[in-house]
Amino acid sequence: MYRYFKGEPNAFVIRYKNGKLKRHGPGLTFWYWPHNTSIASLPLVTQDAPFIFKETTANYQEVSIQGQLRYRFIEPLEAAGLMDFTIDPKTGRYRSKDPEKLVQRVINAVQANTRSGVNKLSLDEALIKVKELSSTVLQQVQSEDALRTLGVVVESLHFTTVKATPEMQKALEADYRESLQQRADLAIYARRKSAVEEESKISNRELDNEVELEQRRRELVARQAENRIKSAEAEAKAMELEAEAETRADEIRFGLYQNLTPQALVGLALKEWAANAGTIGNLTITPDLLANVVQWIGGKDHDQSGR
């Protein structure tokens, strides 16, 4: 009895009749005779495959690596020629375990290349360089001849988690906490040191300011003393010049008075008395003194006075 098979658009369908390739292509539909027909189906869309395995680092520490890869068939006919991808037309399930084995082969290729990379890294590097490691492993897997022979290519690879053993994880956490505490202590010491240095700088600046102020004060005192000395010298010089001027004036006046007759001098004296009468408190002139002055002015006693 003939049956009808309708392939999915995202599946590469291969029809075998009596063990020979009859037709192939994406999403094939056809009538077939179940007794002499076999149907294989391979997905054309990308397939995701999660994985987790354990490896050992260069310093003999065990790490657990968890991730996910994505692959697809680029040559479905080659893959179908090497592995069994035939399906039950009624249920669409594979008749063999080969599709699962293919996934495991891809994962094994990833694990083999990951092992060679992890074995070169220390535990710290393996925990840190996750992205670099996955990129390197992806390039190596994409160049695997065994996968290309199967018509499979790995499009992407991600290591989602890389962990050490629980005991080592605790030790690393304790070591990291200790390093954080040490960095915190160093930061505190650095702040204290900086504060002490700043205080020392401030004290030095204050001391320098005090020294500078004291030096300026000394200079000011010295300048004031110098100014006082110069002022005193100038004042003494002025007094000396003034005394000389007065002496010179007296000499000139006395020189003028020397050529005057006694009568003229007496007359000038009387004139000076008269001019300053308001300032003279008390003046006594006896009759004898007045008679002598009159006679002397008149010339009677001139010869005798002249002597």
C-alpha positions as CSV (number, residue, x, y, z in Angstrom):
1,M,0.0,0.0,0.0
2,Y,1.4,3.3,-1.0
3,R,2.0,6.0,1.6
4,Y,2.5,9.8,1.4
5,F,5.5,11.5,3.0
6,K,5.6,15.2,3.5
7,G,9.0,16.6,4.5
8,E,9.6,19.7,6.6
9,P,11.1,22.8,5.0
10,N,13.9,22.9,7.5
11,A,14.9,19.3,6.9
12,F,17.0,17.7,4.2
13,V,15.2,14.6,3.1
14,I,16.8,11.6,1.4
15,R,14.8,8.8,-0.2
16,Y,16.4,5.4,-0.7
17,K,14.7,2.7,-2.8
18,N,16.1,-0.8,-2.4
19,G,19.2,0.7,-0.7
20,K,20.0,3.1,-3.5
21,L,19.7,6.9,-3.4
22,K,16.5,7.9,-5.2
23,R,15.9,11.5,-4.4
24,H,17.2,14.2,-2.0
25,G,16.5,17.8,-1.1
26,P,15.0,20.1,1.4
27,G,11.4,19.4,2.4
28,L,10.7,16.7,-0.2
29,T,7.2,15.2,-0.5
30,F,6.5,12.0,-2.3
31,W,4.5,8.7,-2.5
32,Y,6.5,5.6,-1.6
33,W,6.1,1.9,-1.1
34,P,7.1,1.1,2.6
35,H,8.5,-2.3,1.8
36,N,11.4,-1.1,-0.4
37,T,11.8,2.6,0.7
38,S,13.9,4.1,3.4
39,I,13.8,7.8,4.4
40,A,16.6,9.8,6.1
41,S,16.1,13.3,7.4
42,L,18.8,15.7,8.6
43,P,18.0,19.2,10.1
44,L,19.1,22.2,8.0
45,V,18.8,24.6,10.9
46,T,21.5,25.1,13.5
47,Q,21.5,22.7,16.5
48,D,22.4,23.6,20.1
49,A,24.4,21.1,22.2
50,P,25.1,21.8,25.9
51,F,28.1,20.2,27.5
52,I,30.0,19.9,30.8
53,F,33.3,18.2,31.4
54,K,36.3,18.3,33.8
55,E,39.9,19.1,32.9
56,T,43.2,19.6,34.8
57,T,45.2,22.8,34.7
58,A,49.0,23.2,34.4
59,N,49.3,23.3,38.2
60,Y,47.3,20.1,38.6
61,Q,44.0,21.6,39.7
62,E,40.7,20.3,38.5
63,V,38.2,22.6,36.8
64,S,34.7,22.0,35.7
65,I,33.9,23.6,32.3
66,Q,30.3,24.1,31.3
67,G,29.1,25.6,28.0
68,Q,27.1,25.3,24.8
69,L,28.0,24.9,21.2
70,R,26.0,25.4,18.0
71,Y,26.5,23.4,14.9
72,R,24.8,22.6,11.5
73,F,25.1,20.3,8.6
74,I,26.8,21.8,5.5
75,E,27.0,18.5,3.6
76,P,23.9,16.4,4.6
77,L,24.6,13.8,1.9
78,E,28.1,13.1,3.3
79,A,26.8,12.9,6.8
80,A,24.0,10.5,5.8
81,G,26.6,8.4,3.9
82,L,28.7,7.9,7.0
83,M,26.0,7.7,9.7
84,D,22.4,6.4,9.9
85,F,19.9,9.2,9.9
86,T,16.9,7.1,8.7
87,I,13.6,7.8,10.4
88,D,10.3,6.1,11.1
89,P,7.9,7.9,8.6
90,K,5.0,7.5,11.0
91,T,6.6,9.1,14.1
92,G,9.6,11.0,12.5
93,R,12.0,9.5,15.1
94,Y,15.4,8.2,14.2
95,R,15.8,4.5,13.9
96,S,19.4,4.5,15.3
97,K,21.5,6.3,17.9
98,D,23.8,7.7,15.3
99,P,22.4,11.3,15.5
100,E,23.2,11.3,19.2
101,K,26.6,9.9,18.5
102,L,27.2,12.7,16.1
103,V,26.5,15.3,18.8
104,Q,28.8,13.5,21.1
105,R,31.6,13.5,18.4
106,V,31.2,17.3,18.1
107,I,31.4,17.6,21.9
108,N,34.4,15.3,22.0
109,A,36.2,17.5,19.5
110,V,35.5,20.5,21.6
111,Q,36.7,18.7,24.8
112,A,39.9,17.5,23.2
113,N,40.9,21.0,22.1
114,T,39.8,22.5,25.4
115,R,41.9,20.0,27.3
116,S,45.0,21.0,25.3
117,G,44.3,24.7,26.1
118,V,43.5,24.2,29.8
119,N,46.6,22.0,30.3
120,K,48.7,25.1,29.4
121,L,47.0,27.4,31.9
122,S,47.3,27.8,35.6
123,L,44.2,27.6,37.7
124,D,43.9,31.4,38.0
125,E,44.4,31.9,34.3
126,A,41.8,29.2,33.5
127,L,39.3,30.9,35.6
128,I,39.9,34.3,34.1
129,K,40.7,33.7,30.4
130,V,37.4,32.0,29.6
131,K,36.6,34.1,26.6
132,E,40.0,33.8,25.1
133,L,40.0,30.0,25.6
134,S,36.6,29.5,24.0
135,S,37.7,31.6,21.0
136,T,40.8,29.5,20.5
137,V,39.0,26.2,20.9
138,L,36.3,27.4,18.3
139,Q,39.0,28.1,15.7
140,Q,40.6,24.7,16.3
141,V,37.3,22.8,16.1
142,Q,36.3,24.6,12.9
143,S,39.5,23.3,11.3
144,E,38.9,19.7,12.4
145,D,39.0,17.4,9.4
146,A,36.9,14.7,11.2
147,L,34.0,17.1,11.5
148,R,34.3,18.4,8.0
149,T,34.3,14.8,6.7
150,L,31.0,14.3,8.5
151,G,29.7,17.4,6.8
152,V,29.3,19.3,10.1
153,V,30.6,22.8,11.1
154,V,30.6,24.4,14.6
155,E,29.3,27.9,14.2
156,S,29.7,29.1,17.8
157,L,31.1,28.0,21.2
158,H,30.6,29.6,24.6
159,F,32.0,28.6,28.0
160,T,29.4,29.7,30.4
161,T,31.1,28.6,33.6
162,V,34.6,27.5,34.6
163,K,34.8,26.5,38.2
164,A,37.4,25.0,40.5
165,T,36.6,22.2,43.0
166,P,34.5,23.3,46.1
167,E,37.6,23.1,48.4
168,M,39.8,25.1,46.0
169,Q,36.9,27.5,45.4
170,K,36.8,28.2,49.2
171,A,40.5,28.6,49.3
172,L,40.5,31.0,46.4
173,E,37.7,33.0,48.0
174,A,39.6,33.1,51.3
175,D,42.8,34.2,49.4
176,Y,40.8,36.8,47.5
177,R,39.2,38.2,50.7
178,E,42.7,38.4,52.3
179,S,44.0,40.2,49.3
180,L,41.1,42.6,49.4
181,Q,41.8,43.2,53.1
182,Q,45.4,43.8,52.4
183,R,44.5,46.3,49.7
184,A,42.1,48.0,52.1
185,D,44.9,48.2,54.7
186,L,47.3,49.5,52.1
187,A,44.8,52.1,51.1
188,I,44.3,53.2,54.8
189,Y,48.1,53.3,55.3
190,A,48.5,55.3,52.1
191,R,45.8,57.8,53.3
192,R,47.5,58.1,56.6
193,K,50.9,58.6,55.0
194,S,49.4,61.2,52.7
195,A,47.8,63.0,55.6
196,V,51.1,63.0,57.6
197,E,52.9,64.3,54.5
198,E,50.3,67.0,54.0
199,E,50.5,68.0,57.7
200,S,54.3,68.1,57.4
201,K,54.1,70.2,54.3
202,I,51.6,72.6,56.1
203,S,53.9,72.8,59.1
204,N,56.9,73.5,56.9
205,R,55.0,76.1,55.0
206,E,53.9,77.7,58.3
207,L,57.5,77.6,59.6
208,D,58.8,79.1,56.4
209,N,56.1,81.8,56.6
210,E,57.2,82.6,60.2
211,V,60.8,82.7,59.2
212,E,60.0,85.0,56.3
213,L,57.8,87.2,58.5
214,E,60.6,87.4,61.1
215,Q,63.1,88.3,58.4
216,R,60.8,91.0,57.1
217,R,60.3,92.3,60.6
218,R,64.1,92.5,61.1
219,E,64.5,94.2,57.8
220,L,61.7,96.6,58.8
221,V,63.3,97.4,62.2
222,A,66.7,97.9,60.6
223,R,65.2,100.1,57.9
224,Q,63.3,102.1,60.6
225,A,66.5,102.5,62.6
226,E,68.4,103.6,59.5
227,N,65.7,106.1,58.8
228,R,65.8,107.4,62.3
229,I,69.6,107.8,62.1
230,K,69.3,109.5,58.8
231,S,66.5,111.8,60.2
232,A,68.6,112.6,63.2
233,E,71.6,113.3,61.0
234,A,69.5,115.5,58.8
235,E,68.0,117.3,61.9
236,A,71.5,117.8,63.4
237,K,72.7,119.1,60.0
238,A,69.8,121.5,59.8
239,M,70.4,122.7,63.4
240,E,74.1,123.2,62.6
241,L,73.2,125.1,59.4
242,E,70.6,127.1,61.4
243,A,73.2,128.0,64.1
244,E,75.7,128.9,61.5
245,A,73.1,131.1,59.8
246,E,72.3,132.8,63.1
247,T,76.0,133.3,63.9
248,R,76.5,134.8,60.4
249,A,73.5,137.0,60.9
250,D,74.8,138.2,64.3
251,E,78.1,138.9,62.8
252,I,76.5,140.9,60.0
253,R,74.3,142.8,62.5
254,F,77.2,143.4,64.8
255,G,79.3,144.5,61.9
256,L,76.6,147.1,61.1
257,Y,76.4,148.2,64.7
258,Q,80.2,148.5,65.0
259,N,80.3,151.4,62.6
260,L,77.5,153.3,64.5
261,T,78.3,156.1,67.0
262,P,77.3,155.5,70.6
263,Q,74.5,158.1,70.3
264,A,73.1,156.2,67.4
265,L,73.2,152.9,69.3
266,V,71.5,154.5,72.3
267,G,68.9,155.9,70.0
268,L,68.2,152.5,68.4
269,A,68.0,151.0,71.8
270,L,65.4,153.6,72.9
271,K,63.5,153.0,69.7
272,E,63.5,149.3,70.4
273,W,62.2,150.0,73.9
274,A,59.5,152.1,72.5
275,A,58.5,149.5,69.9
276,N,58.3,146.8,72.6
277,A,56.8,149.0,75.3
278,G,53.7,146.8,75.4
279,T,55.8,143.7,76.3
280,I,57.9,145.3,78.9
281,G,56.5,144.6,82.3
282,N,58.4,147.1,84.4
283,L,61.1,149.6,83.5
284,T,62.7,152.0,86.1
285,I,64.7,155.1,84.9
286,T,66.2,157.2,87.7
287,P,66.8,160.9,87.2
288,D,70.5,160.4,87.5
289,L,70.5,157.7,84.8
290,L,68.4,160.0,82.5
291,A,70.7,163.0,83.1
292,N,73.7,160.9,82.3
293,V,72.2,159.6,79.1
294,V,71.2,163.1,78.0
295,Q,74.6,164.4,78.7
296,W,76.2,161.5,76.9
297,I,74.0,161.9,73.9
298,G,74.7,165.6,73.9
299,G,78.4,164.9,73.7
300,K,79.6,166.4,77.0
301,D,81.0,163.1,78.2
302,H,81.8,161.8,74.8
303,D,85.5,161.7,75.1
304,Q,85.3,160.2,78.5
305,S,82.7,157.6,77.4
306,G,84.7,156.9,74.3
307,R,87.5,155.9,76.4
